[in-house]
Amino acid sequence: MNINGRVAVPISIFWGICCVLIVRIVHPQMLIIVQMLAERFSFYLPVGLLMAMSLDMGYTLANLAAFQRTVQRLDRAIEQQKATLSESLEQKKNNWQERISELPIDWQQLRETLPKLNFHQRRLLKNFQKLQINEITNVQDLRRFVEELRKKRE
């Protein structure tokens, strides 16, 4: 019961009924609640919501700035480890048993030198695996970056 495998008639009927219920029942009730809130908190509710949104935006921007610094430190630490590894690789490849015994110690040292990521930063890295950190220091850089993104979409 679908049209060319794209539109399913039962689902369309279900959403049609839900939309009618929302317009006839839910919307009038919400209108009453909104009017009551407007009468009770006329000026303070919008100001409070704007403050909450501003605080959230400030927290997000601060977290992104900290994330950028952490990624830069992480990149430097990885490059340093690559350099150290490439130098010592020749020395240690002859004695692989000694290297294997030192591996847990090296791993612990690596974990201690890398910066710690907080929950939001780990979430960003997990969800955006191709994330690139660009150096944006002013509004003009941000505008150029947004324009580049728009051009890539086109």
C-alpha positions in Angstrom: 0.0 0.0 0.0 2.4 2.6 -1.2 2.9 4.8 -4.2 6.1 3.8 -6.2 7.7 2.7 -2.9 7.9 6.3 -1.7 4.6 7.3 0.0 2.8 4.8 2.2 -1.0 5.4 2.3 -1.4 4.1 5.9 1.3 6.3 7.2 -0.1 9.3 5.3 -3.5 8.7 6.8 -2.0 8.4 10.3 -0.1 11.7 10.0 -3.2 13.4 8.5 -5.3 12.4 11.5 -2.5 13.5 13.9 -2.3 16.9 12.2 -6.1 17.4 12.6 -5.9 16.4 16.2 -3.1 18.8 16.8 -4.9 21.7 15.1 -8.3 21.0 16.8 -7.3 19.8 20.3 -3.6 20.5 21.2 -3.2 24.0 19.6 -6.2 25.6 21.5 -5.0 24.2 24.8 -1.4 25.4 24.1 -2.9 28.8 23.2 -4.6 29.1 26.6 -1.3 28.1 28.4 0.7 30.7 26.4 -1.8 33.4 27.1 -1.7 32.5 30.8 2.1 32.6 30.8 2.1 36.0 28.9 -0.3 37.5 31.5 1.7 36.2 34.5 5.3 36.6 33.3 4.8 39.2 30.6 8.4 40.7 30.5 10.4 38.2 32.6 9.8 35.1 30.6 11.3 36.3 27.3 14.2 37.9 29.2 14.8 34.7 31.2 14.7 32.6 28.0 17.1 35.0 26.3 19.5 34.8 29.2 19.3 31.0 29.2 20.1 30.9 25.5 22.9 33.4 25.9 24.5 31.4 28.7 24.2 28.2 26.6 25.8 29.9 23.6 28.6 31.3 25.8 29.2 27.8 27.3 29.2 26.2 23.8 31.7 28.8 22.4 34.0 28.5 25.4 33.8 24.7 25.1 34.6 24.9 21.4 37.6 27.2 22.1 38.9 24.8 24.7 38.3 21.9 22.3 40.4 23.7 19.6 43.3 24.2 22.1 43.0 20.5 23.2 43.1 19.3 19.6 46.2 21.4 18.9 47.9 20.0 22.0 46.9 16.5 20.9 48.2 17.1 17.4 51.6 18.3 18.8 51.8 15.3 21.2 51.1 12.9 18.4 53.7 14.5 16.1 56.2 14.4 19.0 55.4 10.7 19.6 55.8 10.0 15.8 59.2 11.7 15.9 60.3 9.8 19.0 59.0 6.5 17.5 60.7 6.9 14.2 64.0 7.7 16.0 63.8 4.8 18.3 62.3 2.3 15.8 65.6 1.5 14.2 67.3 1.0 17.6 64.5 -1.2 19.0 63.5 -3.3 16.0 66.5 -5.6 16.4 65.5 -6.5 20.0 61.7 -7.0 19.6 61.3 -9.0 22.8 62.7 -6.1 24.9 60.3 -3.7 23.0 57.3 -5.8 23.7 58.1 -5.9 27.4 58.4 -2.0 27.4 55.1 -1.6 25.5 52.8 -1.2 28.6 55.2 1.4 30.1 55.2 3.3 26.8 51.5 3.1 26.5 51.1 4.5 30.1 53.5 7.4 29.3 51.6 8.2 26.1 48.3 8.3 28.0 49.8 10.6 30.6 51.2 13.1 28.0 48.0 13.3 25.9 45.5 16.0 27.0 42.2 14.8 28.5 39.1 15.3 26.5 35.8 16.1 28.2 32.4 14.6 27.3 31.5 17.2 24.7 34.9 17.0 23.0 34.8 13.2 22.8 31.2 13.5 21.4 32.4 15.9 18.7 35.3 13.6 17.7 33.0 10.6 17.6 30.2 12.2 15.6 32.4 14.3 13.3 35.3 12.1 12.3 36.3 14.3 9.4 36.3 17.5 11.6 38.9 20.1 10.7 39.8 22.8 13.1 40.3 26.2 11.3 42.0 29.1 12.9 39.3 31.7 13.1 40.3 34.8 15.1 37.9 37.5 14.0 34.6 38.0 12.2 36.1 38.4 8.8 37.8 34.9 9.1 34.4 33.5 10.2 32.6 35.1 7.2 35.3 33.7 4.8 34.9 30.3 6.3 31.1 30.3 6.0 31.4 31.5 2.4 33.8 28.6 1.6 31.3 26.1 3.2 28.5 27.6 1.0 30.6 27.2 -2.1 31.4 23.6 -1.3 27.7 22.8 -1.0 26.9 24.3 -4.4 
